[in-house]
């Protein structure tokens, strides 16, 4: 331990700090307190956050910090302020998530991105009465590790989580048993694909023009972008045509809707431009209060945007792509005669081979769906001497039958079903709508 601590201090670069700059930090952990309240662990890079002060976080969050603990000499001590160079625990930020920026965004990128999980599985409680408790437990685990990406498929009401590998099932199962008293099983692991637009599509629905039932105008165009670029949102409509909050509502809804494309997979590597916009200002009859039926709200744009976006995406069409891992495999040279045909059957392609003495190193690509099979077969193929390392490298179009993913939530793949779903949710009691969002 002494050597490790010395190595960290001597070999790793010291982090910069700007005590006098604007408050800027990053949340790296979330936990729940004894009363169920959310506690955010934040590393501060510049400035300071103070108790009872309001702080911005994530994209649009803003809350008052109710308490602060600062780590010092191995323990967390109650303080009024957490400053640059310190790590603190913040209370009061109910909607905060791991990875959120706290305060001002830093100009240089201190955030590190993990490769996304490429596998997923359905989690099933052994006791059917534990479905509600399992949903709550998985939601809390997702707060601690957002990459497990909990999803609920609406038709069968099944909960799925994202995985990096089979061993993670054991970790999640053990955590659910130890921390929540839940006994679960897992369905067979499947691959998480993505969708990319093939061409360009555009659509618009105008205020007070059939079949648009909402008090808003939204026009969108979607087109392919560079591989690895993610989703870029542009505003080509006149900025003064709507309040800024309405444009933000459209952008947030676009990103949310693209989580499920034409085949149910996340749509990425595309540019979405808002080409048309419009709304009705606050109106009322005579001296009566604000009348919702005569005025647009952000909800009108949030409900209309998925319909317009899905129409444009259907015009553009998408291609489903599967994740491909890059592998590095070391094995005794005399086992290659059995190993190479096995790799071919797993759709792996060895691109380079280096032989040194009695050992050979192969490097190449393999579909993520076959990585687990490779790990299972490797001991028998190499007398237990083979070692393989795999990392996500890229995505390639799926050959053969196109895989689909069950949809969740109100999804606009079918206009009539979407409008019925939106109407049902609007008629729910307010407390049920809040519970669904949480």
C-alpha positions in Angstrom: 0.0 0.0 0.0 2.8 2.4 0.8 4.4 1.8 -2.6 1.1 2.3 -4.3 0.5 5.6 -2.6 4.0 6.8 -3.4 3.6 5.8 -7.0 0.4 7.7 -7.3 2.0 10.9 -6.0 5.3 10.5 -7.9 4.2 9.1 -11.3 0.8 10.5 -12.0 0.4 14.1 -13.1 -1.0 16.6 -10.6 -4.5 17.8 -11.3 -4.8 21.5 -11.9 -7.1 23.7 -9.7 -8.4 27.2 -10.0 -9.7 28.3 -6.6 -10.8 31.7 -8.0 -12.5 30.5 -11.1 -16.2 29.7 -11.6 -17.6 26.7 -9.8 -16.9 23.6 -11.9 -16.9 19.9 -10.9 -18.0 16.5 -12.0 -20.2 13.9 -10.3 -18.5 10.5 -10.2 -20.7 8.6 -7.8 -24.3 8.5 -6.4 -25.5 6.9 -3.3 -28.6 6.9 -1.1 -28.7 8.1 2.5 -30.5 6.5 5.4 -33.7 8.4 4.5 -33.5 7.5 0.8 -32.2 10.9 -0.2 -29.7 11.1 -3.1 -26.1 12.0 -2.3 -23.8 13.1 -5.1 -20.0 12.7 -4.9 -18.3 15.5 -6.8 -14.7 16.4 -7.7 -14.2 20.1 -7.9 -11.8 21.5 -10.6 -12.4 25.2 -10.0 -14.3 27.6 -7.8 -16.5 26.5 -5.0 -20.0 25.2 -4.2 -21.6 26.5 -1.0 -24.3 25.2 1.3 -27.7 26.9 0.6 -26.3 28.1 -2.7 -28.1 27.2 -6.0 -26.0 25.2 -8.4 -26.6 24.1 -12.0 -25.9 20.6 -13.1 -26.3 18.3 -16.1 -28.1 19.9 -19.1 -30.9 21.9 -17.4 -30.9 21.0 -13.7 -30.6 23.6 -11.0 -31.1 23.1 -7.2 -30.1 24.4 -3.8 -27.4 22.5 -2.0 -28.7 21.6 1.4 -25.5 20.1 3.0 -21.9 19.4 2.1 -19.3 17.0 3.4 -15.7 17.3 2.4 -13.2 14.4 2.4 -10.1 15.2 4.6 -7.6 12.9 6.3 -9.6 9.8 5.4 -13.1 10.9 6.5 -15.9 13.1 5.3 -16.4 16.2 7.5 -19.3 18.6 7.4 -18.3 21.9 5.8 -20.0 25.0 4.4 -18.0 24.9 1.2 -16.3 22.4 -1.2 -13.5 24.1 -3.3 -11.3 23.4 -6.2 -9.0 20.4 -5.6 -11.4 18.8 -3.1 -13.9 15.9 -3.2 -17.2 16.4 -1.5 -20.6 14.9 -0.9 -23.6 17.1 -1.9 -27.2 16.8 -0.6 -30.2 18.4 -2.2 -29.6 17.7 -5.9 -32.5 15.2 -6.4 -32.2 14.9 -10.3 -28.4 14.7 -10.6 -26.7 11.7 -12.3 -23.2 10.2 -12.5 -21.2 12.1 -15.1 -23.1 15.4 -14.7 -21.1 18.6 -14.7 -21.7 20.7 -11.6 -21.6 24.5 -12.2 -19.9 25.7 -15.4 -18.7 23.4 -18.1 -14.9 23.2 -18.4 -13.4 24.4 -21.7 -11.0 21.4 -21.8 -12.3 17.9 -21.7 -11.6 16.3 -18.3 -14.4 13.8 -18.8 -13.5 10.3 -19.9 -15.8 8.2 -22.0 -16.2 4.4 -21.5 -17.1 2.3 -24.5 -20.8 1.6 -24.3 -22.0 -1.9 -23.3 -22.7 -4.2 -26.3 -24.8 -6.8 -24.5 -28.1 -6.9 -22.6 -30.2 -9.3 -20.7 -33.7 -9.5 -19.1 -33.7 -9.6 -15.3 -36.5 -11.8 -13.8 -37.5 -11.9 -10.1 -38.0 -15.4 -8.9 -41.0 -14.1 -6.9 -43.5 -12.4 -9.2 -44.6 -10.1 -6.4 -41.1 -8.6 -6.4 -41.5 -6.9 -9.8 -42.1 -3.4 -8.3 -39.2 -3.8 -5.8 -36.9 -5.0 -8.7 -37.8 -1.9 -10.7 -36.9 0.4 -7.8 -33.7 -1.5 -7.0 -32.5 -1.5 -10.6 -33.3 2.3 -10.9 -31.0 2.8 -7.8 -28.2 0.7 -9.3 -28.5 2.7 -12.5 -28.0 5.9 -10.5 -24.7 4.4 -9.4 -23.8 3.0 -12.8 -25.8 4.7 -15.7 -24.1 2.3 -18.2 -26.4 -0.5 -17.1 -29.2 1.4 -18.8 -32.3 -0.1 -17.3 -35.1 -0.4 -19.9 -38.7 -1.7 -19.5 -40.4 -3.4 -22.4 -44.1 -2.4 -22.3 -45.8 -5.4 -23.8 -44.4 -8.0 -21.4 -43.4 -5.5 -18.7 -39.9 -7.0 -18.6 -36.9 -5.1 -17.3 -33.5 -5.4 -19.1 -30.0 -4.1 -18.3 -27.0 -3.6 -20.4 -23.8 -5.6 -19.9 -20.1 -5.7 -20.7 -19.9 -9.5 -20.2 -21.5 -12.6 -18.6 -19.7 -12.1 -15.3 -21.6 -8.8 -14.8 -24.8 -10.9 -14.4 -23.3 -12.5 -11.3 -22.3 -9.0 -9.9 -25.8 -7.6 -10.5 -27.5 -10.7 -9.0 -25.3 -10.6 -5.9 -25.8 -6.9 -5.4 -29.6 -7.3 -5.7 -29.5 -10.1 -3.2 -27.2 -8.4 -0.7 -28.5 -4.8 -0.8 -32.2 -5.3 -1.7 -33.0 -8.9 -0.6 -34.1 -9.8 -4.2 -33.5 -13.2 -5.7 -33.3 -12.9 -9.6 -32.5 -14.9 -12.7 -31.4 -13.7 -16.1 -32.5 -14.5 -19.6 -30.0 -15.4 -22.3 -27.7 -12.5 -23.2 -28.3 -10.7 -26.5 -26.3 -8.1 -28.5 -27.1 -4.4 -28.5 -27.1 -3.0 -32.0 -27.4 0.6 -33.3 -29.1 2.2 -36.3 -27.6 4.7 -38.7 -29.6 6.8 -41.2 -29.0 5.8 -44.8 -30.3 8.9 -46.5 -32.0 12.3 -45.8 -35.6 12.7 -44.6 -37.6 15.7 -43.6 -41.1 16.3 -42.2 -43.1 19.2 -40.8 -46.4 19.5 -38.9 -48.0 22.9 -38.7 -50.0 24.6 -36.0 -53.8 24.3 -36.6 -53.4 22.2 -39.7 -54.6 18.6 -39.7 -53.6 16.0 -38.7 -51.6 17.9 -36.1 -53.5 17.8 -32.8 -51.0 19.9 -30.8 -50.6 23.7 -30.5 -47.2 23.9 -32.1 -45.3 23.8 -35.4 -42.3 21.6 -35.7 -40.2 20.8 -38.8 -37.2 18.5 -38.7 -34.6 17.1 -41.2 -32.4 14.1 -40.4 -29.3 13.1 -42.4 -26.3 10.9 -41.9 -23.2 12.2 -40.2 -19.6 10.9 -39.7 -19.2 7.6 -38.0 -18.6 8.1 -34.3 -20.1 11.7 -34.3 -23.2 10.8 -32.2 -26.2 13.1 -32.6 -25.9 16.7 -33.6 -28.8 19.1 -33.2 -29.0 22.3 -35.3 -31.5 25.1 -35.3 -32.2 26.4 -38.8 -35.5 28.0 -37.9 -35.6 31.7 -36.8 -34.3 31.8 -33.2 -36.8 34.6 -32.3 -39.8 32.5 -33.5 -40.1 30.7 -30.1 -38.9 31.0 -26.6 -35.5 29.5 -26.0 -37.0 26.9 -23.6 -39.2 25.6 -26.4 -36.2 25.0 -28.7 -34.5 23.2 -25.8 -37.6 21.0 -25.3 -37.5 20.0 -29.0 -33.8 19.1 -28.8 -34.2 17.1 -25.6 -37.1 15.2 -27.1 -35.2 14.6 -30.3 -32.4 12.9 -28.4 -34.8 10.9 -26.3 -36.8 9.7 -29.3 -33.6 8.6 -31.1 -33.0 6.1 -28.4 -35.5 3.9 -30.3 -35.3 3.9 -34.1 -37.2 2.1 -36.8 -36.1 -1.3 -35.6 -36.1 -0.4 -31.9 -32.3 0.3 -31.6 -30.6 3.6 -30.8 -30.1 5.9 -33.8 -26.7 7.6 -33.9 -24.2 9.2 -36.2 -26.7 11.7 -37.6 -27.5 15.4 -37.8 -31.0 16.6 -36.9 -31.9 20.2 -38.0 -35.0 22.0 -36.8 -36.3 23.7 -40.0 -39.7 25.0 -38.9 -41.1 26.3 -35.6 -44.1 28.0 -34.3 -46.3 28.4 -31.2 -49.2 30.4 -29.7 -48.4 32.9 -27.0 -50.2 33.0 -23.6 -53.9 33.8 -24.3 -57.0 34.1 -22.1 -60.6 35.2 -22.5 -61.2 38.7 -21.2 -59.7 39.0 -17.7 -59.7 35.2 -17.1 -56.5 33.4 -16.1 -54.2 31.8 -18.6 -56.1 29.4 -20.9 -54.1 26.2 -21.8 -56.5 25.4 -24.7 -55.6 28.7 -26.4 -51.8 28.7 -25.7 -48.8 26.6 -26.5 -46.7 25.0 -23.8 -43.5 23.0 -23.9 -45.6 19.9 -23.6 -47.1 20.5 -27.0 -43.6 20.5 -28.6 -42.5 17.5 -26.6 -45.5 15.5 -27.8 -45.4 16.7 -31.4 -41.6 16.3 -32.0 -41.6 12.4 -31.9 -44.2 12.2 -34.7 -42.3 14.6 -36.9 -38.9 13.0 -36.2 -40.2 9.5 -36.9 -41.8 10.6 -40.1 -38.4 12.1 -41.3 -36.5 9.0 -40.1 -38.9 6.7 -42.1 -38.0 8.7 -45.2 -34.3 8.5 -44.5 -34.4 4.8 -43.7 -31.8 3.2 -41.3 -29.3 0.4 -41.4 -28.9 -1.8 -38.3 -25.3 -2.3 -37.3 -23.8 -4.8 -34.8 -20.8 -4.2 -32.5 -17.5 -5.6 -33.6 -14.7 -6.2 -31.0 -11.0 -6.0 -31.7 -9.2 -9.0 -30.2 -5.7 -9.8 -29.2 -5.1 -13.5 -28.7 -1.9 -15.2 -27.4 -1.6 -19.0 -27.7 1.0 -21.8 -28.2 1.9 -21.9 -31.8 1.2 -25.6 -32.1 -2.5 -25.0 -31.2 -3.1 -22.7 -34.2 -4.2 -25.7 -36.4 -7.2 -26.1 -34.1 -7.7 -22.5 -33.1 -7.9 -20.8 -36.6 -10.8 -23.0 -37.9 -12.7 -22.3 -34.6 -12.2 -18.5 -35.1 -13.6 -18.8 -38.6 -16.7 -20.5 -37.3 -17.1 -17.7 -34.8 -17.0 -15.2 -37.7 -13.7 -13.9 -36.3 -11.1 -12.5 -38.8 -7.4 -12.7 -37.8 -5.7 -9.8 -39.5 -2.1 -10.2 -38.1 -0.1 -13.0 -36.8 3.2 -12.7 -35.0 5.1 -15.9 -33.9 8.0 -15.8 -31.4 9.5 -19.0 -30.3 6.7 -21.3 -29.3 4.1 -18.6 -28.8 1.9 -16.8 -31.4 -0.1 -13.6 -31.1 -3.2 -13.1 -33.3 -5.0 -9.8 -33.7 -8.3 -9.2 -35.6 -12.0 -8.6 -35.3 -14.9 -10.6 -33.9 -18.6 -9.9 -33.5 -19.5 -9.0 -30.0 -22.1 -11.7 -30.0 -19.4 -14.4 -30.3 -16.9 -13.1 -27.8 -18.4 -15.2 -24.9 -18.2 -18.3 -27.1 -14.6 -17.6 -27.8 -13.7 -17.3 -24.1 -15.5 -20.5 -23.4 -13.8 -22.5 -26.1 -10.3 -21.0 -25.7 -9.1 -23.2 -22.7 -9.9 -26.5 -24.6 -8.4 -25.2 -27.9 -5.1 -24.0 -26.3 -4.6 -26.5 -23.4 -5.5 -23.7 -21.0 -2.6 -21.5 -22.1 -4.5 -19.1 -24.4 -5.2 -15.5 -23.3 -7.6 -13.2 -25.2 -8.3 -9.5 -24.7 -11.3 -7.8 -26.5 -12.4 -4.2 -26.8 -15.2 -2.6 -28.7 -13.8 -1.3 -32.0 -16.6 -0.4 -34.5 -20.0 -1.3 -35.8 -20.8 -3.0 -39.1 -24.1 -3.5 -40.9 -25.8 -6.7 -39.9 -25.9 -9.5 -42.6 -29.0 -11.6 -42.9 -32.2 -11.1 -40.9 -32.5 -7.7 -39.3 -32.7 -7.9 -35.5 -35.4 -5.9 -33.8 -35.7 -4.7 -30.2 -39.0 -4.4 -28.2 -40.0 -0.8 -27.7 -40.7 0.9 -24.5 -42.8 4.0 -23.6 -45.1 5.9 -26.0 -43.3 5.4 -29.3 -44.4 7.1 -32.6 -43.7 4.1 -34.9 -47.5 4.0 -35.2 -49.3 7.4 -35.1 -52.6 6.2 -33.7 -51.1 4.0 -31.0 -48.8 6.9 -30.0 -51.6 9.4 -29.7 -53.7 7.0 -27.6 -50.7 6.3 -25.4 -50.0 10.1 -24.9 -53.7 10.6 -24.1 -53.7 7.8 -21.5 -50.6 9.3 -19.8 -52.1 12.8 -19.8 -55.2 11.4 -18.0 -53.2 9.7 -15.2 -53.2 11.4 -11.8 -50.2 13.7 -11.3 -48.6 11.5 -8.7 -48.6 8.5 -11.1 -47.0 10.6 -13.9 -44.2 11.7 -11.5 -43.6 8.1 -10.4 -43.4 7.0 -14.1 -40.8 9.7 -14.9 -38.7 8.8 -11.8 
